Amino acid sequence: MPITRSGYADNRAARRAQYDSPTHRNMRAAIAATVNVGLEMCARCGNQIKRGDKWDLDHADDRLGYLGASHASCNRSAGARHGGAGGASKNLSGGDSPPHLAAKLTL
């Protein structure tokens, strides 16, 4: 795997391991049923995730918890804006979360 900047390959491997964790897989599976029938709202933009839309289980910007389902494009553009590091959003276990998710997920 080529390294384009210092530590890039190591960080990428660590992120991939997190997405393959049982916690991540179980949380995504729990949300998938409602996403697949179009009943979930994007944690980032608040719009409906329609059946067939690409979606991600979105991490809080501080990466300490999950926000919920997000359009893949919303999640990835947020990561690019924040440089993959901590930001202003708080995770569901730490307080403020998007209002449409506040009662949905618990860690």
N, CA, C and O atoms as CSV, one atom per row, in Angstrom:
chain,resi,resn,atom,element,x,y,z
A,1,MET,N,N,0.841,-1.174,0.000
A,1,MET,CA,C,0.000,0.000,0.000
A,1,MET,C,C,0.891,1.242,0.000
A,1,MET,O,O,1.700,1.407,0.913
A,2,PRO,N,N,0.765,2.117,-0.993
A,2,PRO,CA,C,1.617,3.301,-1.045
A,2,PRO,C,C,1.259,4.302,0.044
A,2,PRO,O,O,0.099,4.460,0.424
A,3,ILE,N,N,2.286,4.965,0.527
A,3,ILE,CA,C,2.090,6.004,1.535
A,3,ILE,C,C,2.259,7.355,0.852
A,3,ILE,O,O,3.312,7.648,0.284
A,4,THR,N,N,1.206,8.180,0.912
A,4,THR,CA,C,1.263,9.480,0.251
A,4,THR,C,C,1.624,10.597,1.208
A,4,THR,O,O,2.039,11.671,0.773
A,5,ARG,N,N,1.476,10.365,2.495
A,5,ARG,CA,C,1.914,11.319,3.501
A,5,ARG,C,C,2.228,10.543,4.769
A,5,ARG,O,O,1.825,9.388,4.911
A,6,SER,N,N,2.916,11.148,5.654
A,6,SER,CA,C,3.375,10.474,6.860
A,6,SER,C,C,2.231,9.834,7.634
A,6,SER,O,O,1.283,10.515,8.024
A,7,GLY,N,N,2.319,8.529,7.856
A,7,GLY,CA,C,1.341,7.812,8.647
A,7,GLY,C,C,0.035,7.498,7.956
A,7,GLY,O,O,-0.844,6.894,8.572
A,8,TYR,N,N,-0.129,7.879,6.717
A,8,TYR,CA,C,-1.409,7.694,6.017
A,8,TYR,C,C,-1.834,6.241,5.991
A,8,TYR,O,O,-2.986,5.933,6.294
A,9,ALA,N,N,-0.935,5.345,5.637
A,9,ALA,CA,C,-1.286,3.925,5.534
A,9,ALA,C,C,-1.697,3.374,6.892
A,9,ALA,O,O,-2.650,2.599,6.975
A,10,ASP,N,N,-0.997,3.757,7.960
A,10,ASP,CA,C,-1.336,3.277,9.294
A,10,ASP,C,C,-2.713,3.780,9.725
A,10,ASP,O,O,-3.502,3.014,10.278
A,11,ASN,N,N,-3.013,5.058,9.479
A,11,ASN,CA,C,-4.314,5.618,9.849
A,11,ASN,C,C,-5.431,4.938,9.074
A,11,ASN,O,O,-6.493,4.656,9.629
A,12,ARG,N,N,-5.200,4.680,7.823
A,12,ARG,CA,C,-6.211,4.039,6.982
A,12,ARG,C,C,-6.508,2.634,7.487
A,12,ARG,O,O,-7.665,2.217,7.530
A,13,ALA,N,N,-5.482,1.917,7.863
A,13,ALA,CA,C,-5.672,0.556,8.386
A,13,ALA,C,C,-6.448,0.581,9.703
A,13,ALA,O,O,-7.299,-0.277,9.933
A,14,ALA,N,N,-6.164,1.549,10.561
A,14,ALA,CA,C,-6.872,1.660,11.840
A,14,ALA,C,C,-8.345,1.978,11.616
A,14,ALA,O,O,-9.208,1.414,12.289
A,15,ARG,N,N,-8.642,2.875,10.678
A,15,ARG,CA,C,-10.038,3.202,10.371
A,15,ARG,C,C,-10.764,1.982,9.814
A,15,ARG,O,O,-11.901,1.704,10.196
A,16,ARG,N,N,-10.114,1.261,8.922
A,16,ARG,CA,C,-10.733,0.079,8.332
A,16,ARG,C,C,-11.047,-0.948,9.425
A,16,ARG,O,O,-12.104,-1.577,9.396
A,17,ALA,N,N,-10.142,-1.120,10.379
A,17,ALA,CA,C,-10.372,-2.066,11.474
A,17,ALA,C,C,-11.579,-1.644,12.309
A,17,ALA,O,O,-12.335,-2.498,12.773
A,18,GLN,N,N,-11.769,-0.344,12.504
A,18,GLN,CA,C,-12.913,0.135,13.266
A,18,GLN,C,C,-14.221,-0.201,12.550
A,18,GLN,O,O,-15.193,-0.603,13.190
A,19,TYR,N,N,-14.249,-0.038,11.229
A,19,TYR,CA,C,-15.463,-0.323,10.461
A,19,TYR,C,C,-15.769,-1.817,10.429
A,19,TYR,O,O,-16.916,-2.207,10.210
A,20,ASP,N,N,-14.770,-2.646,10.642
A,20,ASP,CA,C,-14.962,-4.082,10.646
A,20,ASP,C,C,-15.254,-4.620,12.047
A,20,ASP,O,O,-15.361,-5.832,12.233
A,21,SER,N,N,-15.384,-3.734,13.028
A,21,SER,CA,C,-15.604,-4.178,14.408
A,21,SER,C,C,-17.029,-4.707,14.573
A,21,SER,O,O,-17.931,-4.295,13.844
A,22,PRO,N,N,-17.235,-5.618,15.527
A,22,PRO,CA,C,-18.588,-6.121,15.777
A,22,PRO,C,C,-19.561,-4.995,16.167
A,22,PRO,O,O,-20.726,-5.027,15.772
A,23,THR,N,N,-19.102,-4.027,16.919
A,23,THR,CA,C,-19.966,-2.917,17.315
A,23,THR,C,C,-20.485,-2.175,16.090
A,23,THR,O,O,-21.679,-1.892,15.985
A,24,HIS,N,N,-19.586,-1.863,15.170
A,24,HIS,CA,C,-19.971,-1.133,13.959
A,24,HIS,C,C,-20.927,-1.971,13.101
A,24,HIS,O,O,-21.953,-1.474,12.636
A,25,ARG,N,N,-20.584,-3.223,12.902
A,25,ARG,CA,C,-21.437,-4.098,12.086
A,25,ARG,C,C,-22.823,-4.253,12.694
A,25,ARG,O,O,-23.823,-4.209,11.976
A,26,ASN,N,N,-22.893,-4.434,14.016
A,26,ASN,CA,C,-24.181,-4.615,14.689
A,26,ASN,C,C,-25.027,-3.343,14.643
A,26,ASN,O,O,-26.237,-3.412,14.428
A,27,MET,N,N,-24.403,-2.194,14.842
A,27,MET,CA,C,-25.132,-0.925,14.797
A,27,MET,C,C,-25.662,-0.679,13.391
A,27,MET,O,O,-26.809,-0.266,13.218
A,28,ARG,N,N,-24.823,-0.935,12.382
A,28,ARG,CA,C,-25.258,-0.737,10.999
A,28,ARG,C,C,-26.413,-1.689,10.656
A,28,ARG,O,O,-27.375,-1.282,10.005
A,29,ALA,N,N,-26.324,-2.930,11.084
A,29,ALA,CA,C,-27.384,-3.903,10.808
A,29,ALA,C,C,-28.691,-3.485,11.474
A,29,ALA,O,O,-29.765,-3.664,10.899
A,30,ALA,N,N,-28.606,-2.932,12.675
A,30,ALA,CA,C,-29.807,-2.502,13.385
A,30,ALA,C,C,-30.511,-1.358,12.660
A,30,ALA,O,O,-31.740,-1.288,12.661
A,31,ILE,N,N,-29.751,-0.474,12.050
A,31,ILE,CA,C,-30.318,0.674,11.357
A,31,ILE,C,C,-30.727,0.327,9.924
A,31,ILE,O,O,-31.616,0.965,9.361
A,32,ALA,N,N,-30.085,-0.674,9.340
A,32,ALA,CA,C,-30.300,-1.008,7.923
A,32,ALA,C,C,-31.757,-1.292,7.579
A,32,ALA,O,O,-32.213,-0.931,6.494
A,33,ALA,N,N,-32.489,-1.926,8.474
A,33,ALA,CA,C,-33.882,-2.273,8.171
A,33,ALA,C,C,-34.716,-1.032,7.880
A,33,ALA,O,O,-35.513,-1.028,6.942
A,34,THR,N,N,-34.540,0.014,8.668
A,34,THR,CA,C,-35.323,1.237,8.432
A,34,THR,C,C,-34.748,2.062,7.283
A,34,THR,O,O,-35.490,2.751,6.584
A,35,VAL,N,N,-33.435,1.995,7.085
A,35,VAL,CA,C,-32.839,2.698,5.945
A,35,VAL,C,C,-33.334,2.079,4.645
A,35,VAL,O,O,-33.681,2.798,3.708
A,36,ASN,N,N,-33.368,0.770,4.581
A,36,ASN,CA,C,-33.717,0.070,3.339
A,36,ASN,C,C,-35.156,0.262,2.891
A,36,ASN,O,O,-35.484,-0.021,1.739
A,37,VAL,N,N,-36.015,0.735,3.774
A,37,VAL,CA,C,-37.399,1.035,3.377
A,37,VAL,C,C,-37.660,2.546,3.348
A,37,VAL,O,O,-38.801,2.982,3.200
A,38,GLY,N,N,-36.600,3.331,3.489
A,38,GLY,CA,C,-36.724,4.781,3.355
A,38,GLY,C,C,-37.277,5.497,4.571
A,38,GLY,O,O,-37.865,6.570,4.435
A,39,LEU,N,N,-37.104,4.932,5.758
A,39,LEU,CA,C,-37.642,5.547,6.969
A,39,LEU,C,C,-36.611,6.292,7.806
A,39,LEU,O,O,-36.946,6.804,8.873
A,40,GLU,N,N,-35.382,6.361,7.352
A,40,GLU,CA,C,-34.343,7.065,8.107
A,40,GLU,C,C,-34.074,8.434,7.500
A,40,GLU,O,O,-34.217,8.645,6.296
A,41,MET,N,N,-33.679,9.356,8.372
A,41,MET,CA,C,-33.277,10.685,7.958
A,41,MET,C,C,-31.764,10.785,8.119
A,41,MET,O,O,-31.188,10.191,9.030
A,42,CYS,N,N,-31.133,11.530,7.238
A,42,CYS,CA,C,-29.678,11.712,7.279
A,42,CYS,C,C,-29.280,12.503,8.524
A,42,CYS,O,O,-29.840,13.564,8.802
A,43,ALA,N,N,-28.320,11.983,9.259
A,43,ALA,CA,C,-27.831,12.653,10.464
A,43,ALA,C,C,-27.119,13.961,10.130
A,43,ALA,O,O,-26.997,14.829,10.994
A,44,ARG,N,N,-26.657,14.112,8.919
A,44,ARG,CA,C,-25.924,15.324,8.524
A,44,ARG,C,C,-26.832,16.395,7.932
A,44,ARG,O,O,-26.779,17.546,8.364
A,45,CYS,N,N,-27.659,16.047,6.958
A,45,CYS,CA,C,-28.469,17.067,6.261
A,45,CYS,C,C,-29.921,17.075,6.718
A,45,CYS,O,O,-30.635,18.047,6.472
A,46,GLY,N,N,-30.370,16.015,7.375
A,46,GLY,CA,C,-31.744,15.942,7.857
A,46,GLY,C,C,-32.755,15.484,6.818
A,46,GLY,O,O,-33.934,15.333,7.136
A,47,ASN,N,N,-32.319,15.261,5.586
A,47,ASN,CA,C,-33.226,14.794,4.532
A,47,ASN,C,C,-33.374,13.272,4.583
A,47,ASN,O,O,-32.539,12.567,5.148
A,48,GLN,N,N,-34.445,12.794,3.985
A,48,GLN,CA,C,-34.713,11.359,3.949
A,48,GLN,C,C,-33.633,10.618,3.175
A,48,GLN,O,O,-33.161,11.083,2.137
A,49,ILE,N,N,-33.253,9.465,3.695
A,49,ILE,CA,C,-32.400,8.546,2.947
A,49,ILE,C,C,-33.358,7.626,2.213
A,49,ILE,O,O,-33.993,6.763,2.819
A,50,LYS,N,N,-33.455,7.811,0.932
A,50,LYS,CA,C,-34.426,7.056,0.135
A,50,LYS,C,C,-33.924,5.652,-0.143
A,50,LYS,O,O,-32.722,5.386,-0.162
A,51,ARG,N,N,-34.876,4.766,-0.357
A,51,ARG,CA,C,-34.549,3.386,-0.677
A,51,ARG,C,C,-33.592,3.364,-1.864
A,51,ARG,O,O,-33.851,3.997,-2.887
A,52,GLY,N,N,-32.488,2.635,-1.728
A,52,GLY,CA,C,-31.500,2.530,-2.787
A,52,GLY,C,C,-30.381,3.557,-2.702
A,52,GLY,O,O,-29.368,3.417,-3.387
A,53,ASP,N,N,-30.543,4.604,-1.861
A,53,ASP,CA,C,-29.470,5.588,-1.686
A,53,ASP,C,C,-28.272,4.919,-1.018
A,53,ASP,O,O,-28.436,4.015,-0.199
A,54,LYS,N,N,-27.092,5.358,-1.365
A,54,LYS,CA,C,-25.896,4.887,-0.665
A,54,LYS,C,C,-25.834,5.611,0.668
A,54,LYS,O,O,-26.030,6.824,0.744
A,55,TRP,N,N,-25.554,4.837,1.732
A,55,TRP,CA,C,-25.510,5.435,3.062
A,55,TRP,C,C,-24.401,4.823,3.889
A,55,TRP,O,O,-23.923,3.723,3.612
A,56,ASP,N,N,-24.004,5.560,4.911
A,56,ASP,CA,C,-22.967,5.120,5.845
A,56,ASP,C,C,-23.511,5.198,7.264
A,56,ASP,O,O,-24.408,5.989,7.555
A,57,LEU,N,N,-22.966,4.381,8.128
A,57,LEU,CA,C,-23.169,4.575,9.561
A,57,LEU,C,C,-22.162,5.647,9.952
A,57,LEU,O,O,-20.957,5.398,9.977
A,58,ASP,N,N,-22.651,6.814,10.251
A,58,ASP,CA,C,-21.815,8.008,10.427
A,58,ASP,C,C,-21.297,8.123,11.850
A,58,ASP,O,O,-22.055,8.022,12.814
A,59,HIS,N,N,-19.995,8.336,11.966
A,59,HIS,CA,C,-19.377,8.596,13.262
A,59,HIS,C,C,-19.560,10.058,13.638
A,59,HIS,O,O,-19.668,10.923,12.768
A,60,ALA,N,N,-19.595,10.328,14.926
A,60,ALA,CA,C,-19.525,11.704,15.402
A,60,ALA,C,C,-18.175,12.271,14.967
A,60,ALA,O,O,-17.212,11.530,14.772
A,61,ASP,N,N,-18.119,13.575,14.822
A,61,ASP,CA,C,-16.879,14.186,14.353
A,61,ASP,C,C,-15.704,13.913,15.288
A,61,ASP,O,O,-14.558,13.886,14.840
A,62,ASP,N,N,-15.969,13.711,16.579
A,62,ASP,CA,C,-14.885,13.388,17.506
A,62,ASP,C,C,-14.541,11.894,17.491
A,62,ASP,O,O,-13.630,11.458,18.194
A,63,ARG,N,N,-15.277,11.108,16.685
A,63,ARG,CA,C,-15.064,9.681,16.467
A,63,ARG,C,C,-15.245,8.841,17.737
A,63,ARG,O,O,-14.747,7.718,17.812
A,64,LEU,N,N,-15.950,9.376,18.726
A,64,LEU,CA,C,-16.172,8.648,19.968
A,64,LEU,C,C,-17.538,7.978,20.032
A,64,LEU,O,O,-17.868,7.330,21.026
A,65,GLY,N,N,-18.324,8.130,18.986
A,65,GLY,CA,C,-19.643,7.520,18.946
A,65,GLY,C,C,-20.214,7.627,17.550
A,65,GLY,O,O,-19.514,7.989,16.604
A,66,TYR,N,N,-21.487,7.311,17.429
A,66,TYR,CA,C,-22.153,7.319,16.137
A,66,TYR,C,C,-23.256,8.366,16.109
A,66,TYR,O,O,-23.947,8.580,17.105
A,67,LEU,N,N,-23.415,9.012,14.966
A,67,LEU,CA,C,-24.535,9.930,14.759
A,67,LEU,C,C,-25.753,9.186,14.252
A,67,LEU,O,O,-26.884,9.570,14.548
A,68,GLY,N,N,-25.535,8.128,13.493
A,68,GLY,CA,C,-26.612,7.366,12.879
A,68,GLY,C,C,-26.364,7.246,11.391
A,68,GLY,O,O,-25.231,7.372,10.927
A,69,ALA,N,N,-27.420,7.004,10.651
A,69,ALA,CA,C,-27.309,6.849,9.204
A,69,ALA,C,C,-27.154,8.224,8.544
A,69,ALA,O,O,-27.803,9.193,8.938
A,70,SER,N,N,-26.291,8.287,7.545
A,70,SER,CA,C,-26.104,9.497,6.748
A,70,SER,C,C,-25.949,9.099,5.290
A,70,SER,O,O,-25.452,8.018,4.973
A,71,HIS,N,N,-26.385,9.998,4.404
A,71,HIS,CA,C,-26.060,9.780,2.993
A,71,HIS,C,C,-24.546,9.628,2.903
A,71,HIS,O,O,-23.811,10.327,3.600
A,72,ALA,N,N,-24.082,8.737,2.065
A,72,ALA,CA,C,-22.638,8.545,1.923
A,72,ALA,C,C,-21.962,9.857,1.547
A,72,ALA,O,O,-20.888,10.170,2.061
A,73,SER,N,N,-22.577,10.620,0.659
A,73,SER,CA,C,-21.968,11.890,0.228
A,73,SER,C,C,-21.909,12.905,1.368
A,73,SER,O,O,-20.931,13.645,1.482
A,74,CYS,N,N,-22.937,12.952,2.211
A,74,CYS,CA,C,-22.932,13.881,3.355
A,74,CYS,C,C,-21.843,13.498,4.352
A,74,CYS,O,O,-21.101,14.356,4.832
A,75,ASN,N,N,-21.752,12.209,4.659
A,75,ASN,CA,C,-20.763,11.727,5.609
A,75,ASN,C,C,-19.345,11.992,5.113
A,75,ASN,O,O,-18.504,12.485,5.864
A,76,ARG,N,N,-19.090,11.673,3.887
A,76,ARG,CA,C,-17.723,11.790,3.365
A,76,ARG,C,C,-17.321,13.231,3.143
A,76,ARG,O,O,-16.150,13.572,3.310
A,77,SER,N,N,-18.266,14.094,2.767
A,77,SER,CA,C,-17.906,15.505,2.617
A,77,SER,C,C,-17.667,16.135,3.984
A,77,SER,O,O,-16.834,17.033,4.105
A,78,ALA,N,N,-18.379,15.682,5.018
A,78,ALA,CA,C,-18.135,16.186,6.367
A,78,ALA,C,C,-16.743,15.773,6.831
A,78,ALA,O,O,-16.029,16.562,7.449
A,79,GLY,N,N,-16.363,14.534,6.532
A,79,GLY,CA,C,-15.020,14.072,6.894
A,79,GLY,C,C,-13.943,14.876,6.195
A,79,GLY,O,O,-12.905,15.174,6.786
A,80,ALA,N,N,-14.178,15.226,4.953
A,80,ALA,CA,C,-13.205,16.023,4.212
A,80,ALA,C,C,-13.100,17.428,4.789
A,80,ALA,O,O,-12.008,17.986,4.889
A,81,ARG,N,N,-14.253,18.000,5.172
A,81,ARG,CA,C,-14.242,19.351,5.760
A,81,ARG,C,C,-13.501,19.374,7.086
A,81,ARG,O,O,-12.788,20.330,7.392
A,82,HIS,N,N,-13.674,18.314,7.876
A,82,HIS,CA,C,-13.057,18.274,9.196
A,82,HIS,C,C,-11.679,17.618,9.183
A,82,HIS,O,O,-11.034,17.505,10.225
A,83,GLY,N,N,-11.241,17.200,8.046
A,83,GLY,CA,C,-9.926,16.577,7.944
A,83,GLY,C,C,-9.822,15.273,8.699
A,83,GLY,O,O,-8.727,14.838,9.053
A,84,GLY,N,N,-10.975,14.637,8.949
A,84,GLY,CA,C,-10.959,13.362,9.658
A,84,GLY,C,C,-10.664,13.499,11.135
A,84,GLY,O,O,-10.489,12.496,11.826
A,85,ALA,N,N,-10.606,14.736,11.637
A,85,ALA,CA,C,-10.302,14.958,13.047
A,85,ALA,C,C,-11.529,15.511,13.752
A,85,ALA,O,O,-12.575,15.712,13.136
A,86,GLY,N,N,-11.394,15.753,15.036
A,86,GLY,CA,C,-12.496,16.244,15.851
A,86,GLY,C,C,-13.118,17.515,15.322
A,86,GLY,O,O,-12.447,18.336,14.696
A,87,GLY,N,N,-14.398,17.672,15.574
A,87,GLY,CA,C,-15.117,18.854,15.135
A,87,GLY,C,C,-16.150,19.263,16.156
A,87,GLY,O,O,-16.051,18.901,17.328
A,88,ALA,N,N,-17.128,20.005,15.725
A,88,ALA,CA,C,-18.099,20.577,16.640
A,88,ALA,C,C,-19.220,19.623,17.029
A,88,ALA,O,O,-19.812,19.798,18.094
A,89,SER,N,N,-19.533,18.630,16.218
A,89,SER,CA,C,-20.649,17.739,16.533
A,89,SER,C,C,-20.321,16.890,17.751
A,89,SER,O,O,-19.165,16.547,17.997
A,90,LYS,N,N,-21.349,16.562,18.500
A,90,LYS,CA,C,-21.160,15.692,19.656
A,90,LYS,C,C,-21.825,14.367,19.384
A,90,LYS,O,O,-22.813,14.286,18.654
A,91,ASN,N,N,-21.276,13.331,19.978
A,91,ASN,CA,C,-21.856,12.016,19.741
A,91,ASN,C,C,-23.082,11.804,20.605
A,91,ASN,O,O,-23.378,12.609,21.488
A,92,LEU,N,N,-23.789,10.726,20.349
A,92,LEU,CA,C,-25.040,10.459,21.036
A,92,LEU,C,C,-24.852,10.190,22.515
A,92,LEU,O,O,-25.764,10.435,23.305
A,93,SER,N,N,-23.703,9.696,22.904
A,93,SER,CA,C,-23.485,9.432,24.311
A,93,SER,C,C,-22.947,10.658,25.036
A,93,SER,O,O,-22.888,10.675,26.265
A,94,GLY,N,N,-22.548,11.699,24.276
A,94,GLY,CA,C,-21.928,12.859,24.889
A,94,GLY,C,C,-22.785,14.095,24.920
A,94,GLY,O,O,-22.286,15.152,25.308
A,95,GLY,N,N,-24.046,14.035,24.536
A,95,GLY,CA,C,-24.879,15.223,24.643
A,95,GLY,C,C,-25.583,15.551,23.354
A,95,GLY,O,O,-26.327,14.727,22.821
A,96,ASP,N,N,-25.357,16.741,22.846
A,96,ASP,CA,C,-26.089,17.248,21.697
A,96,ASP,C,C,-25.927,16.354,20.481
A,96,ASP,O,O,-24.821,15.936,20.139
A,97,SER,N,N,-27.034,16.074,19.845
A,97,SER,CA,C,-27.035,15.314,18.605
A,97,SER,C,C,-28.149,15.884,17.749
A,97,SER,O,O,-29.001,16.611,18.259
A,98,PRO,N,N,-28.163,15.577,16.473
A,98,PRO,CA,C,-29.252,16.074,15.645
A,98,PRO,C,C,-30.592,15.681,16.271
A,98,PRO,O,O,-30.749,14.546,16.719
A,99,PRO,N,N,-31.572,16.616,16.309
A,99,PRO,CA,C,-32.829,16.350,17.005
A,99,PRO,C,C,-33.551,15.092,16.532
A,99,PRO,O,O,-34.198,14.415,17.332
A,100,HIS,N,N,-33.448,14.769,15.234
A,100,HIS,CA,C,-34.166,13.608,14.729
A,100,HIS,C,C,-33.521,12.290,15.156
A,100,HIS,O,O,-34.081,11.221,14.911
A,101,LEU,N,N,-32.339,12.357,15.798
A,101,LEU,CA,C,-31.680,11.133,16.242
A,101,LEU,C,C,-31.598,11.014,17.766
A,101,LEU,O,O,-31.230,9.956,18.276
A,102,ALA,N,N,-31.924,12.051,18.481
A,102,ALA,CA,C,-31.691,12.086,19.913
A,102,ALA,C,C,-32.258,10.871,20.640
A,102,ALA,O,O,-31.617,10.346,21.551
A,103,ALA,N,N,-33.439,10.419,20.255
A,103,ALA,CA,C,-34.058,9.294,20.960
A,103,ALA,C,C,-33.852,7.956,20.279
A,103,ALA,O,O,-34.297,6.931,20.794
A,104,LYS,N,N,-33.180,7.941,19.121
A,104,LYS,CA,C,-33.063,6.717,18.333
A,104,LYS,C,C,-31.950,5.786,18.769
A,104,LYS,O,O,-32.159,4.582,18.919
A,105,LEU,N,N,-30.768,6.342,18.973
A,105,LEU,CA,C,-29.608,5.497,19.211
A,105,LEU,C,C,-29.043,5.702,20.595
A,105,LEU,O,O,-28.990,6.822,21.103
A,106,THR,N,N,-28.630,4.628,21.187
A,106,THR,CA,C,-27.864,4.708,22.424
A,106,THR,C,C,-26.706,3.761,22.285
A,106,THR,O,O,-26.816,2.711,21.651
A,107,LEU,N,N,-25.606,4.131,22.874
A,107,LEU,CA,C,-24.412,3.289,22.768
A,107,LEU,C,C,-24.324,2.380,23.975
A,107,LEU,O,O,-23.389,1.587,24.085
